[in-house]
Every structure is written in structure tokens, then in C-alpha cells.
Amino acid sequence: MKNRQITIIDVAKSAGVSIATVSNVLNRRNVPLSHETIRKVEDAAQALGYRRNVMAASLSRKKTFELGLILPSFGGYFADFAHVMQDAVHRCGYHLSVYSSYNNPELEKRHLETLLQRRVDGLFCHGLAMPPELARKFVGEGTPMVLFNAWNWPEDVTLGAVNLDFAGGAAEAVEHLAAQGCQALVYISKQRARATDHQRQLGFLKGIGGLAAGACKHHEIIPSVTLGEEGLYQTLVEHVQKYGSVGLLAFDDYDALIMLSRLRERGVKVPEQIKIVGINDQMFVSYCWPPITSLAIDLENQVFHAVHLLLSHLGEAAALEAIPLQGHKAVRPEEGPAHEIHIPMKLMRRMSTDASPCIGG
């Protein structure tokens, strides 16, 4: 037996079941089988060293049980997203292939071509660096795609978009800073993250517009490329002298940490003179001093809605029982495309804005 390839006939004989049963177990078909039968087949396959011919199985079933995920990078939020997505997809009986485009449209295009050549059953993409017109050509052959953190994409390109509510979170952060007595409010933007930065800017301006008359005497948006420039910190010090207290909303927690460190180097008191809010609620914000107030992301919620959207389209209702949506909340936006889902964010209050914070308040 060692001189030839092990087949499902060998597995069936070893497990004491039919060839059809082995096929149903190994190909994860939605056929009622006892846990004991599944265990016997899997144990026999492992003991014999059986390896499925994935390409042949894919051709016969017209299904690969493989999904693709394309991210802008492998760091921070995106790394966490990939881990949660991989776990959810695996629990549903699928394999996940993950690629990073580094916001390069050409590299993104190559990754999409590779995944489509592999005949993946579906795609998850964080926005896309390429325009909708080009993306439409890629998915035109029928491979379904779900986007996350992508706004105003045509319905003929994507099944839907599962977006973090950055606009709502930024507006809440502005309200919180104003309630803490900040007379000047500043958002540190990051232009290279166009879509998500735009949502943060919309929320920042919406929050400013919702404040009571006289609650904010000055507001502005400053690009993050100035984080290393002395002029930025001098401007903030002047704002403190003029307005008494300044509130900063950073694009993310890394920018918030940079601001916190460099302001304290210059003798600026946080939160007494300048209060800082980050976004993403990365672990390190709880361990710096003072701990940074941040908008927390419900990654599991976002991932589960994206997986449900895609696998429901693929007719995998039974597989989705492995990751039920019970307890996970999402809202349809008041404005914008109906196929977009927004995942609420939560303000985690810490000492960069509050002397005596009420976490999660």
C-alpha cells in the first residue's frame, strides 16, 4: 500500500463505511451523519495518510471551499481582522487565503487574478485601491465579493459592504471632548487612507455641527504628515493659550500615541491642557501614560456579518450555524446605499480625556 496512492476506497474499507460516506465526510457535504461516523472516517484517513485531490474535487463539485481575503497591510487592525476572519471561515468549513496589497493597485490586481485563477468561491476585500470599473471586470465572471470599510460601491460589484461606523464614532468623540470643556477641536487626518479618513472627517464635522452654540470656538483638520513638524505642536500650544483646552481626535491609536508622547516632551499637560482620543482601541493604549481614550472596534461583529453575507449567498445556511449572529448588532445607514451595513463603535474613556474616566461610558 505504501507503493501506491491511498484512495477513498482504502479509507472506506478501513473505516468500515461506504465510499459515498467517505466522500460526504471528506468533502463536507451537507448530509446527515453521526459524529461517530465522521470520527471513524477522519481517523482512518489520517492513519492511512490520505490526501484529497483538491483540484479534482473542485472540478467535480464546481466548488473549492476556499475564500480569498485582500488587505491593505498585515499590521494593526488588519492583522486582527485576518485572525478573526480565518477562525470564522474555518469554523464554517472553508479555507482562507490572505493577501496584502500595501495599497498598490497593481499588486492588488495581481492578487485578485491569482485568487480567481484558484477558483475561490468568494472574496473579502478591504475597500479596493482599484476603481469600481476595474473591479467590475474581475468579478464579472460571477465570483461574489463582500467589501468591508468601503462606502458607495455599486451593487453590481459587491454583494454588500460591512463598514465600521467611523463617522458615528468620530461624532461621538467630538461630543465627548466638548463635554470635557475643550473649546478648540482638531482632527489629525491621514489622506492615504482615503475612504476611512473621509468617514472620520464627515463624523468630525457632523459632531462639530451638532454642538450647542458657543460650545466650540475653533475647529480644524490637520494632515498627519505634520506629526513630525515642530510647527504643529507650537500651533497646539497657542490654541491652549487662546482657548484654554484643546481636544484632539487622531486618525488611529498610533497617531494618538505619537501626539501624546511629543506633547508631553514639550511640557504640555494631558488631559489638563490637551485631551486626546484615538481610534481602534489597540492593546497598547491601556498601558501608556496616561491611558488613551479610544473608539473600540467590534471585530467579531464585523467579521461575522461579512461571512454571513457571503456564505448566505453561496447557500451555506447549515455551515453558518457555526458562527451565529445572535448578540451581534449592526445598523443600516440612514443615508447611502441599502446594501451597506454599519457596525457601531464604542468610546472607551480613559485618562487622556478624563481625570476619573468611566470606561465605556
N, C-alpha and C positions, 0 to 999 in steps of 0.2 A: 504493500500500500504506500510505502514511502517513495516508491519509484514513479508514482503517478499522482495526478492532481486529485485531491479529495473533492467529491461531488455531493450534492444534496441526497443522492441515493445512499451514500455511505452514512450520512448524518441520520437519515430516516431509519436505516437498519439499526444503528447504534442506540437511537432514542426509542425505538420500538413504536414508531408512528408512521403515518403515511407520508409520501413525498409531498403531497399537497399541503399537509400540515406544516412540514418544514418550510415550504415556500411561503406560507402565510405568516409564519413566525418571523422568518429572516427578512421578509420584505415588508413587515409591519402593516400587513393588510388589516382592514377593519373587520375582522372575522371573530366571532365569539370563541375564545379559547380559555381553558382553565390556566391558572397560574402554574400549576404543576406541569402541564404540558409544555408551556412556554419555557419553564426552567429546564426540563429534560432536553428540549431541542437545543437551547443555548449552551447547556453543559456539554452536550455531545459535540456540537460544532467547535467549541473551544478545545475539548480534549483531542479531537482529530486534527485540529489546526486548519479548519475550513475557512477559506476566504471567499467572499462573494465576488463574482464578476460584475462589478458595479456598472460598467459600460453596457454589457449585455442586458442586465436587468433594466437599465434605464430605457434602452431601445424597446424592450418588450412591453414595459409598463407605460412608456412615454412620461415617466416621472423620475426625478433623480433624488428626491428628498434632500436636496441641497439648496440653501438660500445664500444670497450674497449681501454683504454689508460694506458700504463705502463711506469712509470718514475723512474729514479734513486732516486729522492727525491722530497719533496714538497717545496723546498726553491728556492729563486732567480729566475733564468731564467726558471726553470721547473714549478714553480708556475704560472708565467706569461704565459707560453706556455699553461698550462692546462686551464686557464681562457679564452684565445683566442680560443682554440680548442673547449671548451664547447659551447661558443657562436656560433661559425661557425656551429657546428654539430646540435645544437638546431634549428638554422635558416633553416637547411635542413630537419627538421622533425625527427631527431634522438635524442636518449638519449645517454649520455656518462658516462660510469663507469670508474673511475680513481683509479689506484693503484700505490703504490710506493714500489720498491724492495730494496731500500737502497744498491744497487749494490751487493745484495746477490743472487747468482744463485738459491739456494733452495727456497727462498721466491719468486723469480721471477717465478720459475716453478709452485709453488702453485697458484700464481695469474693467470697465463695462464690457468691452469687446471680449476680454478673457472670460468673464462670468457668463456672458451669453453663449460663447462657444462651448462652455461646460454644460450648457442647457440647464442652468439653475431654474428652479421652479418659481422663484420670485426674488425681488431686490428690495433692500432697505438702503436709503441714501440720506445723508445729512445735507439737505438742500442739494444743490449741484452747482459747480463752478461754471459748467456749460449752460448756454441759454436753452429755454424750453424747446425751441425749434429743433435743435440738435438732439436733445434728449428724446423728443418725439420719434425721431428716426430709429433710435436704439430700441425703444420699447414697442415700436410699430408692429413687430412680428408676434406680439401677444404676451411677452413676459411682463407680468404685473409688477408694479413698483409702488412702494409706500415711502413717502418722504417724512423726515422729522426736522423740525425747526426750519421750515420752508413756507413762505407765505405767497399767496396769489398765483399758485401754479395752475395751469389748465387741467380740467378734469380728464381730458383725453391723454394726458401724460402720466398722471398718478391716480391710484385708487383713492388716495387721501393723504393728508399731512397731519401728523401728530406733533403739535407745537407746544413748547413751554410758553406760558403766558408772561413773557418778558415785559410786555407793555403794562399789564396789570400790576406785576411785581414792582416795576420801576415807579409807577404812580403811587403805590403803597409806601415805597421807600421815601419818596418826596414828602408825603403826608406825615410820615414818622419824623423826618428831620425837621420839618416845620413845627411839629408839635413839641419838639425838643428845644425850640427857641431859635432855630437857625434863620437869620434874616437874609442871608445870601446862600444860594444853592447852585452847585456846579456838578455837571456830569462829565466824566472823563471818558470820551468815546474811543472806539477802535475801528477805523474806517475799513481795514482789510477784512473784517468780519461783517460784510455789508448788511446782510439780511437781519442777523440778530442785533447788530448795532442799531439799525434803523428802528427795530421794535423797542429797544431801550430808549432811544431818543423820543419816539412817539409817547411812551409812557411817562418819561421825564416831563415833557411839555404838557401832557394831559394832567399830571399831578400838579404842576405849577398853575395851570388854568383852573383847577378845582379848589385852590386855596382861597380863604376869605380875603377880602380887600385889605391890603396893608400887611398881610402875613409874610410876604416875601418882597424885599426891596430890590433884590438883584438876582438874576439868574443867567447862566451862560453854559455853553457846551464847548469843552476844550479837548482837542485830539490827544490821545495817549502818547504820541511821539514826543510830546513836550515833557514827559515824566523825568527825563534826564537833564532838563534845562533849568538853570538857576532862576530864570525869569518867571517860570511858573510859580515857584514857591514864594518868590518876592510878591507876586500878584496876590497870592492867597493870604500872605501876611498883611498886605494892605487892605484886603477885604475884611480881615479880622479887626484891624484898627478902625475901619469905617463903619462896619455893620455889627460888630460885637461878637457874632458867632456865625460860622460858616459850615454848611453841610455839603459833604462830598459823596456822590454816587459813582463808584468806579465800575468800569466795564466788567471786571471779574475780580475774584479774590486776590489774584496775583498783583494786579494793579493797585488794589486796596492796600496790600502789604507794603508795596513799594512806597506808596504815599505815606502810610503810617510811619515807616522807618525814616524816610527823609525829612518829614516834618518834625519828628522828634529830635533828629540830629541838629535841627535848626532852633531847637528850644520851644517849638510850638506845642502847646498842651492839648492832648487828645484824651477825653472828649470836651474839655472845658472850653477850648477856643475853636477847634475844628472837629466835627463829628464825621465819621466815615462809615459807609455801607458798601459791602462787596456783593458779588453775585456768584452763585454756585454752591456756597457753603462747603468748601473743601475742608478736610480734616484740620489742616494747619491753622485755620482761623480761630480755633478754640484754644490754641496753645501759644500764640504770640501774646505780647502785652502792649496795650490792653487787647483782650479778645475782640475780634471784629464782628460787628453785626453784619449779617449776610442773608440773601434770599436763597432759601433751600430749594433744591430740585427733587421732585419725586420721580427718581429714575425708573423704579419698578413700574409705577403707574404709566409713565410714558412708553416704556418698552412693551408692557402688556397690551396697551391699546394698539400699538403698531403691529404686533404679532397677530392679535385678533383680527385686525383689519385685513391683513394679507392671507392668513390661513382660512378665514371665513370665505374669502373669495375663491380659495383653492378647494373648498368643500371639505375642510378638515374639522368639522364640528366636534367629533369624538376626541381628536388629538388636543383640542383646546381645553378639554376638561382638566388637563394637567396644570393650566395656569388660569384659573377662574378670575373674572374681573370683579367679583364681589368685594366691596370695600374700596375699590378704585374709582376715583371721581375724575370726570372730565366735563368740559362745557363747550357748547357750540358758541362761536363768537357772535356778538350782536351784529357786527358788520363783517363783510368779507365772504369768501366762498363757503358754501354749505358743507363741502367735503373736508373742511379743516376742523380739527379738534384741538382745543386748548387745555393744557394741563396746568392747574393752578400752582402758584409758588407760595412759599411760606416765609415770612420775615422772622428770622431768628435774632432776637435782640440781645446784644452783648455790650460790653463796656466801652466800645469805640463810639457809641452814641448815648449810652445810658450809664449814669453813675451806679444805679441799682436796677439792672435790667430784669425784665420778666420774660424769660426765654420763650419764644414762640408766640408772644403776645401780639 
